[in-house]
Amino acid sequence: MSLEGRVALVTGGSRGVGRGIALALAEDGADVAVNYRSDADAAQDVVAEIEAMGRKAKAYQASVANFEEDERMVAEILSDFGHIDILVNNAGIASQGRSVVDTDPAELARVVGVHAFAPHYLSKLVVPQMRKLGRGDIIMISSVATKSLGANGAPYNMGKCALDALAFTLFKEERKHNIRVNIVAPGLVETDMGERLMRAVAGVKSLRELDKSSPFGRVCLPEDIANVVRFLVSEQNSYVTGERIYVSGGA
């Protein structure tokens, strides 16, 4: 599944699922722009790992829910790499676990901004040049939360549902330009955010405590998500667009 000659922008690419996706795409031959918000050291570590594979990589700081910062970042990436063939809208934050009545409006704006506004901004900025490339791929990293829409998580649920709505709209608009838009929706994944979440809601000290009760005897890994993404953006995928793939072991 060679991605030789293609350039990927992965938002939230310094840690967790984003890091796994960035490394997987580099393994398949892509050059990678690694977006991060605050952890410059982690982003540089990912860049170093990609460069060790013989691929080009560079880290770009931007708070993706800020349109002006996105404009600057995309302009810098295009200057450095020449084009962006693959956009992975992965950056995400958790909500505070409060009821609708107890949710701070500022939290709602922040969470929905990252999950819904940011992918819209970046798609708006990246798609025009992507239309000229012969093929483009946009991946939205959503969540199984769009199935359950559980209580005490309205900002996150709303953000991810809006993200999915964007994808289902965008694929119809851009199919004629040979741009594929797909959704990958994980469940619990072994990341720092996943571990913090399970400490809070399940009282576990380590995700290893959940392995026995998880599908296939283990918690999902970032690599499991990355492997679905690497197929969707590869030449092996010639006919899949406008789809949402849940990666949760059927849980």
C-alpha positions in Angstrom: 0.0 0.0 0.0 2.6 2.5 -1.1 2.0 6.2 -0.4 5.2 7.2 -2.1 5.1 10.9 -3.2 2.0 11.7 -1.0 1.9 14.2 1.9 -0.3 13.7 4.9 -1.3 16.3 7.5 -2.3 14.6 10.8 -3.8 16.9 13.4 -3.1 16.0 17.0 -0.2 13.9 15.6 2.2 14.1 18.6 0.5 11.5 20.8 -1.9 8.6 21.0 -4.0 7.8 17.9 -2.5 10.7 15.9 1.0 9.5 16.6 0.1 6.0 15.5 -1.5 7.2 12.3 1.4 9.5 11.5 4.0 6.7 11.9 1.9 4.2 9.9 1.5 6.6 7.0 5.2 7.2 7.0 5.9 3.5 7.0 3.8 3.3 3.9 5.9 6.0 2.2 4.1 9.3 2.9 5.8 12.4 4.1 4.0 13.8 7.2 3.2 17.2 8.6 2.6 16.6 12.4 0.3 19.1 14.0 0.4 19.7 17.7 -1.1 22.2 20.1 1.3 22.3 23.1 3.6 19.4 23.4 6.5 20.4 21.1 8.8 17.7 22.4 6.4 14.9 21.7 5.8 16.3 18.2 9.6 16.4 17.5 9.9 12.8 18.7 7.4 11.7 16.1 9.2 13.8 13.5 12.5 12.1 14.4 10.9 8.6 14.2 9.5 9.4 10.7 12.8 10.9 9.5 14.5 7.7 10.7 12.4 5.8 8.2 13.8 8.0 5.4 10.7 10.1 5.1 10.3 13.9 5.3 8.5 15.2 8.4 8.0 18.5 10.2 6.0 19.6 13.3 3.6 22.5 13.1 2.0 24.2 16.1 -1.6 25.3 15.8 -4.7 25.3 17.9 -6.9 23.8 15.2 -10.1 25.4 16.4 -8.6 28.8 15.5 -9.1 29.5 11.8 -6.2 32.0 11.6 -3.8 29.5 13.1 -5.0 26.9 10.6 -4.5 29.3 7.7 -0.9 29.9 8.8 -0.2 26.2 9.4 -1.6 25.1 6.0 0.3 27.9 4.2 3.6 26.8 5.9 3.0 23.1 5.1 2.3 23.9 1.4 5.4 26.0 1.3 7.5 23.2 2.8 6.0 20.2 1.1 4.3 21.6 -2.0 0.9 19.8 -1.5 -1.3 17.9 1.0 -2.9 14.7 -0.4 -4.1 13.3 2.9 -5.8 15.1 5.7 -6.4 13.3 8.9 -8.7 15.3 11.3 -7.7 13.5 14.5 -7.2 16.2 17.1 -9.6 15.8 20.0 -10.3 16.6 23.6 -12.6 15.1 26.2 -15.5 16.7 27.9 -15.8 17.1 31.6 -18.5 14.4 32.2 -21.2 16.7 33.4 -24.9 16.8 32.7 -26.3 19.3 30.2 -27.6 21.4 33.1 -24.2 21.5 34.7 -22.1 22.0 31.6 -20.3 25.3 31.3 -21.0 27.0 27.9 -17.3 27.7 27.5 -16.6 23.9 27.7 -19.3 23.3 25.1 -17.7 25.9 22.7 -14.2 24.5 23.3 -15.1 20.8 22.8 -17.4 21.3 19.8 -14.8 23.8 18.3 -12.1 21.1 18.3 -14.2 18.3 17.0 -16.4 20.1 14.5 -15.2 23.5 13.6 -11.6 22.6 13.2 -12.2 19.8 10.7 -14.4 22.2 8.7 -11.7 24.9 8.8 -9.0 22.5 7.6 -11.1 20.9 4.9 -12.0 24.4 3.6 -8.3 25.2 3.5 -6.9 22.0 2.1 -9.5 20.8 -0.4 -9.0 23.5 -3.1 -5.4 22.4 -3.7 -6.3 18.7 -3.2 -8.7 18.9 -6.1 -5.8 19.4 -8.5 -3.8 16.4 -7.3 -5.6 13.5 -9.0 -6.6 12.0 -5.7 -7.2 13.2 -2.2 -8.2 11.5 1.0 -9.8 13.0 4.1 -10.2 10.9 7.3 -12.3 12.0 10.2 -11.5 10.3 13.5 -14.8 10.1 15.3 -15.9 7.8 18.1 -18.3 5.0 19.1 -19.9 7.8 21.2 -22.0 8.5 18.1 -23.7 5.1 18.6 -24.4 5.3 22.3 -24.7 9.1 22.9 -24.3 8.4 26.6 -25.4 10.7 29.4 -23.0 13.3 30.9 -21.1 13.8 27.7 -23.1 16.2 25.5 -20.2 18.4 24.3 -18.2 15.4 23.1 -21.3 13.7 21.6 -22.4 16.8 19.8 -18.9 17.5 18.5 -18.4 14.0 17.1 -21.9 13.9 15.6 -21.2 17.2 13.9 -17.9 15.8 12.6 -19.7 12.8 11.1 -22.3 15.2 9.5 -19.4 17.2 7.9 -17.9 14.0 6.5 -21.2 12.8 5.1 -21.7 16.2 3.4 -18.2 16.6 2.2 -17.9 13.3 0.4 -20.9 14.1 -1.8 -19.4 17.5 -2.7 -15.9 16.3 -3.5 -16.4 12.8 -5.0 -16.4 14.4 -8.5 -12.8 15.6 -7.7 -11.6 12.1 -6.8 -11.5 13.0 -3.1 -12.5 10.3 -0.7 -13.9 11.2 2.7 -14.3 8.5 5.3 -14.9 8.2 9.1 -13.0 6.0 11.5 -14.7 5.7 14.8 -12.7 4.0 17.7 -13.9 2.9 21.0 -11.6 2.9 24.0 -8.0 3.1 22.8 -4.8 2.7 24.8 -3.8 6.3 25.0 -3.1 8.8 27.8 -6.6 10.2 27.3 -8.1 6.8 27.3 -6.3 5.9 30.5 -7.4 9.1 32.2 -11.0 8.5 31.2 -11.0 4.9 32.6 -9.5 6.1 35.9 -12.3 8.6 36.2 -15.2 6.5 35.1 -14.1 2.9 36.0 -11.7 3.5 38.9 -8.9 1.4 37.2 -5.2 2.1 37.8 -4.1 0.6 34.5 -5.9 -0.3 31.2 -4.4 -3.8 31.6 -7.2 -4.4 34.1 -9.6 -4.1 31.2 -7.9 -6.6 28.9 -9.8 -9.7 30.0 -13.2 -8.0 29.5 -12.2 -6.4 26.2 -12.8 -7.9 22.7 -10.0 -10.2 21.6 -8.6 -10.1 25.1 -7.0 -6.6 25.0 -7.8 -2.9 24.8 -7.6 -1.4 21.3 -4.2 0.0 20.3 -3.5 3.2 18.3 -2.0 0.8 15.6 -5.5 -0.8 15.2 -6.9 2.6 14.2 -3.9 3.4 12.1 -4.2 0.2 10.1 -7.8 1.1 9.0 -6.7 4.6 8.0 -3.7 3.3 6.0 -6.1 1.1 4.0 -8.6 3.9 3.4 -6.0 6.3 2.0 -4.2 3.7 -0.1 -4.6 2.6 -3.7 -6.1 -0.6 -2.3 -9.2 1.6 -1.6 -10.5 2.5 -4.9 -14.3 2.5 -4.2 -14.9 3.4 -0.5 -16.1 6.9 0.4 -18.7 8.3 2.7 -18.4 5.4 5.1 -18.1 5.2 8.9 -16.0 2.3 10.2 -16.3 1.5 13.9 -13.1 0.1 15.3 -14.2 -1.3 18.7 -14.0 -5.0 18.4 -17.8 -5.1 18.1 -18.1 -3.9 21.7 
